[in-house]
């Protein structure tokens, strides 16, 4: 089963479903799913658990899940990378619980351990989630700091529940290939601005594989080549910096390890059909002509 790769540190989605057709495949990220309204059955790794408004579900990269929906259900979904989760949970009262869960989730499905039923603090947690879903609606420059603060508060509440839940034992049959790809993705993100460290020969040496074996393993697990992933991730970072920073195109190219501005321009235009300069102008024009979004609370 292939990986769904997420480039953004945090993705927020709010949507309603009357049916859920396909079990979700392996991912390289975590997901926190908040049931805003509706009811049905949550099926994860062969386990069936009832859900209703207020139920909170934490999913790790290895979990495979879907929903049997009895009543149309509004799902609030927060998806975040392991690096982003680590940065938000490195300190605090429940840092140890989060660290243990992150290490386990790289290899083992969370299943029932990620099924968090409403507790005494559910009203406060639900209010935080409602603000986060509204504030992070259409993604706009300047919203990220607030979203990070809100998510940090949400994870503090979740950490309190996790500390009281026994974690599952590691399964002997866990996918070794999936864990290698997970570590490889983290390594690439850490060194994305260092092209020399992302050459296939360097990656193969770092992970004790032959270049051909590592390349084939990555392609089998993700559906794309290492080079395609690295280019796509680097371009996504460039897009983000065009939107959220005042760096010049030259500074962005240098910061992200492109050969030069021409190299960035060529790859960016091939993917987005605009040069970085034209892309930034369009963002400015769109922001100037668009009214502020109306916040809807659920």
C-alpha positions as CSV (number, residue, x, y, z in Angstrom):
1,X,0.0,0.0,0.0
2,X,1.5,3.4,-1.0
3,X,2.2,6.4,1.1
4,X,0.3,9.7,0.9
5,X,3.1,12.3,1.3
6,X,2.2,15.6,2.9
7,X,4.6,18.5,2.2
8,X,2.9,21.1,4.4
9,X,3.7,21.0,8.2
10,X,0.0,21.5,8.9
11,X,-3.2,21.0,6.9
12,X,-6.6,21.8,8.3
13,X,-9.8,20.6,6.6
14,X,-13.5,20.7,7.6
15,X,-16.0,18.7,5.5
16,X,-19.2,16.7,5.6
17,X,-19.7,13.1,4.4
18,X,-22.7,10.9,4.1
19,X,-20.6,7.9,3.1
20,X,-17.0,6.9,3.2
21,X,-16.1,4.6,0.4
22,X,-12.4,3.8,0.6
23,X,-10.1,2.9,3.5
24,X,-7.3,5.5,3.8
25,X,-3.8,4.2,2.9
26,X,-0.6,4.7,4.8
27,X,0.6,8.2,5.3
28,X,3.8,9.9,6.3
29,X,2.0,12.2,8.7
30,X,-0.3,12.2,11.8
31,X,-4.0,13.1,11.7
32,X,-6.3,14.4,14.5
33,X,-9.9,13.9,13.5
34,X,-12.6,15.8,15.4
35,X,-16.2,14.6,15.0
36,X,-18.1,17.9,14.9
37,X,-21.6,16.3,14.4
38,X,-23.1,13.0,13.2
39,X,-22.6,9.4,14.4
40,X,-21.5,6.0,13.1
41,X,-18.7,3.5,13.4
42,X,-15.0,4.2,13.1
43,X,-13.1,1.2,11.7
44,X,-9.3,1.2,12.2
45,X,-6.9,-1.7,11.7
46,X,-9.7,-4.3,12.0
47,X,-11.3,-2.7,15.1
48,X,-14.8,-1.2,15.2
49,X,-15.5,1.7,17.5
50,X,-18.6,3.9,17.8
51,X,-18.2,7.6,17.2
52,X,-20.4,10.7,17.8
53,X,-20.1,14.4,18.1
54,X,-17.1,15.2,20.4
55,X,-15.2,12.0,19.6
56,X,-11.5,12.7,18.9
57,X,-9.3,10.3,16.9
58,X,-5.5,10.4,16.7
59,X,-4.0,8.5,13.7
60,X,-0.4,7.6,13.1
61,X,1.3,6.9,9.8
62,X,0.6,3.2,9.9
63,X,-3.1,3.3,10.8
64,X,-5.5,2.3,8.0
65,X,-9.1,3.5,8.7
66,X,-12.5,4.3,7.3
67,X,-16.0,5.2,8.6
68,X,-19.3,3.5,8.4
69,X,-21.6,6.6,8.6
70,X,-25.0,6.3,10.2
71,X,-25.8,10.0,10.2
72,X,-24.2,12.6,7.8
73,X,-21.0,13.5,9.7
74,X,-19.0,16.7,9.8
75,X,-15.3,15.9,10.1
76,X,-12.7,18.4,11.3
77,X,-9.3,17.1,10.3
78,X,-5.8,18.3,11.3
79,X,-2.9,16.7,9.5
80,X,0.7,17.4,10.6
81,X,4.1,16.0,9.9
82,X,6.2,14.2,12.5
83,X,8.7,17.2,12.6
84,X,5.9,19.6,13.3
85,X,4.4,17.5,16.0
86,X,7.8,17.1,17.6
87,X,8.3,20.9,17.7
88,X,5.0,21.4,19.4
89,X,5.3,18.6,22.0
90,X,9.0,18.7,22.9
91,X,8.3,20.5,26.2
92,X,5.4,20.5,28.7
93,X,3.8,18.2,31.2
94,X,3.0,15.5,28.6
95,X,6.3,15.6,26.5
96,X,7.2,12.0,27.5
97,X,3.8,10.6,26.5
98,X,4.1,12.3,23.1
99,X,7.7,11.2,22.6
100,X,6.7,7.6,23.4
101,X,3.7,7.7,21.0
102,X,5.7,9.3,18.2
103,X,8.4,6.6,18.4
104,X,5.8,3.8,18.5
105,X,3.7,5.2,15.7
106,X,6.6,5.1,13.2
107,X,6.3,1.3,13.2
108,X,3.0,0.3,14.9
109,X,-0.7,1.2,14.3
110,X,-2.2,3.2,17.2
111,X,-5.7,1.7,16.7
112,X,-7.7,1.9,19.9
113,X,-5.0,3.9,21.7
114,X,-5.8,6.9,19.4
115,X,-9.6,6.7,20.1
116,X,-10.1,9.6,22.6
117,X,-13.6,9.8,24.0
118,X,-15.1,13.1,25.3
119,X,-13.9,14.0,28.9
120,X,-14.5,16.8,31.4
121,X,-12.4,19.2,29.3
122,X,-14.4,18.5,26.0
123,X,-16.1,21.9,25.9
124,X,-12.8,23.8,26.1
125,X,-11.2,21.5,23.6
126,X,-14.1,21.8,21.2
127,X,-14.0,25.6,21.4
128,X,-10.3,25.6,20.6
129,X,-10.9,23.3,17.6
130,X,-13.8,25.5,16.3
131,X,-11.5,28.6,16.4
132,X,-8.7,26.7,14.7
133,X,-10.9,25.4,11.9
134,X,-12.4,28.9,11.3
135,X,-9.1,30.8,11.5
136,X,-7.2,28.5,9.3
137,X,-10.0,28.2,6.7
138,X,-8.7,29.7,3.5
139,X,-5.0,29.8,4.2
140,X,-3.7,33.3,4.3
141,X,-0.4,35.0,5.2
142,X,-0.2,35.7,8.9
143,X,-2.5,33.0,10.1
144,X,0.2,30.4,10.7
145,X,1.4,31.7,14.1
146,X,-2.1,31.7,15.5
147,X,-2.8,28.3,14.1
148,X,0.4,26.9,15.7
149,X,-0.6,28.4,19.1
150,X,-4.1,27.0,18.9
151,X,-2.8,23.5,17.8
152,X,-0.2,23.6,20.6
153,X,-3.1,24.1,23.1
154,X,-5.1,21.3,21.5
155,X,-2.2,18.9,21.7
156,X,-1.8,19.8,25.4
157,X,-5.3,18.6,26.0
158,X,-4.8,15.5,23.9
159,X,-1.5,14.8,25.7
160,X,-3.4,14.6,29.0
161,X,-5.6,11.9,27.6
162,X,-2.8,10.0,26.0
163,X,-0.9,9.9,29.3
164,X,-3.8,7.9,30.7
165,X,-4.2,5.5,27.8
166,X,-2.0,2.3,27.6
167,X,0.0,2.3,24.3
168,X,-0.2,-0.7,22.1
169,X,2.7,-3.1,21.9
170,X,4.9,-3.0,18.8
171,X,3.8,-5.6,16.2
172,X,6.4,-8.1,15.0
173,X,4.9,-7.8,11.5
174,X,5.4,-4.1,11.2
175,X,6.5,-2.9,7.8
176,X,10.3,-2.4,7.8
177,X,10.2,-0.8,4.3
178,X,7.6,1.8,5.5
179,X,9.7,2.7,8.5
180,X,12.8,3.2,6.3
181,X,10.8,5.5,4.0
182,X,9.5,7.4,7.0
183,X,13.0,8.0,8.3
184,X,14.2,8.9,4.8
185,X,11.5,11.5,4.4
186,X,12.5,13.1,7.7
187,X,16.1,13.1,6.6
188,X,15.3,14.8,3.4
189,X,13.2,17.5,5.1
190,X,16.0,18.2,7.5
191,X,18.6,18.6,4.8
192,X,16.5,20.1,2.0
193,X,18.7,23.2,1.7
194,X,21.9,21.0,1.3
195,X,21.7,19.4,-2.2
196,X,25.0,17.6,-1.7
197,X,23.5,15.5,1.2
198,X,20.5,14.6,-0.9
199,X,22.4,13.0,-3.8
200,X,21.3,9.4,-4.1
201,X,24.8,8.1,-3.4
202,X,24.9,10.1,-0.1
203,X,21.4,9.0,0.9
204,X,22.2,5.3,0.1
205,X,25.4,5.5,2.3
206,X,23.4,7.2,5.2
207,X,20.8,4.4,5.1
208,X,23.2,1.5,4.4
209,X,21.5,0.6,1.1
210,X,22.8,0.4,-2.5
211,X,21.6,3.4,-4.5
212,X,19.4,1.3,-6.8
213,X,17.8,-0.6,-3.9
214,X,17.0,2.6,-2.0
215,X,15.6,4.2,-5.1
216,X,13.4,1.2,-5.9
217,X,12.2,0.9,-2.3
218,X,11.2,4.6,-2.2
219,X,9.4,4.3,-5.5
220,X,7.5,1.2,-4.4
221,X,6.3,2.8,-1.2
222,X,5.5,6.3,-2.5
223,X,4.8,6.0,-6.2
224,X,7.4,8.5,-7.2
225,X,11.2,8.7,-7.5
226,X,13.4,10.3,-4.8
227,X,14.3,13.1,-7.2
228,X,10.7,13.8,-8.0
229,X,9.9,14.0,-4.3
230,X,12.9,16.3,-3.5
231,X,12.1,18.7,-6.3
232,X,8.4,18.8,-5.4
233,X,9.1,19.4,-1.7
234,X,11.7,22.1,-2.5
235,X,9.2,23.8,-4.8
236,X,6.5,23.7,-2.2
237,X,8.8,25.4,0.2
238,X,9.6,28.0,-2.4
239,X,5.8,28.6,-2.9
240,X,5.3,29.0,0.8
241,X,8.1,31.5,1.1
242,X,6.7,33.5,-1.8
243,X,3.4,33.6,0.0
244,X,4.5,34.1,3.6
245,X,7.8,36.0,3.5
246,X,9.3,39.1,2.0
247,X,12.5,37.3,0.8
248,X,13.6,38.1,-2.8
249,X,13.5,35.4,-5.4
250,X,17.3,35.2,-5.2
251,X,17.3,34.8,-1.5
252,X,14.7,32.0,-1.7
253,X,16.7,30.2,-4.4
254,X,19.9,30.4,-2.2
255,X,18.1,29.4,1.0
256,X,16.5,26.3,-0.5
257,X,19.6,25.0,-2.3
258,X,18.6,25.8,-5.9
259,X,21.6,26.2,-8.2
260,X,20.6,29.8,-8.9
261,X,17.6,31.9,-9.7
262,X,17.4,30.6,-13.3
263,X,17.2,27.0,-11.9
264,X,14.4,28.0,-9.5
265,X,12.5,29.9,-12.3
266,X,12.7,26.9,-14.7
267,X,11.5,24.3,-12.2
268,X,8.8,26.6,-10.7
269,X,7.4,27.6,-14.1
270,X,7.3,24.0,-15.2
271,X,5.2,23.0,-12.2
272,X,3.0,26.2,-11.6
273,X,3.0,27.6,-15.2
274,X,4.2,31.0,-13.8
275,X,7.6,32.4,-12.8
276,X,8.1,33.0,-9.1
277,X,7.8,36.7,-9.6
278,X,4.5,36.4,-11.5
279,X,3.2,34.0,-8.9
280,X,3.9,36.4,-6.1
281,X,2.3,39.3,-8.0
282,X,-0.9,37.2,-8.5
283,X,-1.0,36.4,-4.8
284,X,-0.7,40.2,-4.0
285,X,-3.4,41.0,-6.5
286,X,-5.7,38.3,-5.2
287,X,-5.3,39.3,-1.6
288,X,-6.0,43.0,-2.4
289,X,-9.3,42.1,-4.3
290,X,-10.6,39.5,-1.9
291,X,-12.8,40.4,1.1
292,X,-11.8,39.0,4.5
293,X,-13.2,35.5,5.0
294,X,-16.3,35.1,7.2
295,X,-15.6,32.8,10.1
296,X,-18.0,29.9,10.6
297,X,-18.0,28.1,14.0
298,X,-19.0,24.5,14.3
